[in-house]
Amino acid sequence: MLPFEMLHQEFDPPEELQDTIKCFWYNRREVGSSQPAFEVIPDGHAEIIFFFGSLSSISVNGDLQPLPSPFMMGLLDQPVVFHTEKRLEIIAVRCFPWTVFDLLGLPSGKNAVHIFEHPIARLQLPLAKCIGVGKINEALALVKQYFLDARSQIAADSMLFKAGVAMRKANGTIPVSQVAAAAHATVRTLERKFKQSSGYTVKDVSGLMRFEQVRNKLWHSPDSNLAGLAHELGYTDQAHLSREFKRYSGTTPAAFARKAKKGKQAVTNDFVAFIQA
């Protein structure tokens, strides 16, 4: 666990945005200068990130690639490492992956880090002014209003909305056929529309949602019984859970649980994927 001081707050979206956005969040971190890198672990959401400070992603060969603000974190299939210098503040929008591209009017894709040109970038300067004087609520109000305006310009896709409700209610544990039934669609039609809107299949996203549940449970309760979790979350058995967990996190459930125990001794706030170190 890195030596840092951190504040994290989450805010529910207005009712008009609850079919597209999970939450808004603010994070401030003061990172020790000796270890300025931190790891982001996959989950079942996409994040639109505005940041204030410096932030770079670390490529597979170890090079630092400076990021613009804002950028989007898409669905990940493995951890991504970021680098910051001392102080970093973030205003972010956690979106459902089947809604985020339509909300921004962008073509879907599978990039872990999406860098894009978009009118939303005009928010960066007024947000920076708010953050600079500690007016976090005013910054969040600007972001919420932007997305309320954006949401009013797009038609809701009732099929994807119903599919999303079913997947979220079951935490990704129900088969595609049941998701299609809940959406009143054929499997083929649902899969086509889901992949068109998110870049991923229902099975892909369900797998990440299920992994997110295991990850969160192990973070909050590191001594959880893995066989019991496997049964609860619809894995074939404990071995299946362990394989999927290592696929997405790069580590075993047991190793992650040990890290969680150490982390919770240093950090008291809830687990947050983007700021997990």
Helices and strands as residue ranges (DSSP letters): E 4-11, G 15-17, E 21-31, E 37-40, E 46-58, E 64-66, E 71-73, E 80-95, H 100-104, E 113-114, G 119-123, H 124-132, H 136-152, H 158-169, H 176-182, H 187-198, H 202-220, H 226-232, H 238-249, H 253-266, G 273-275
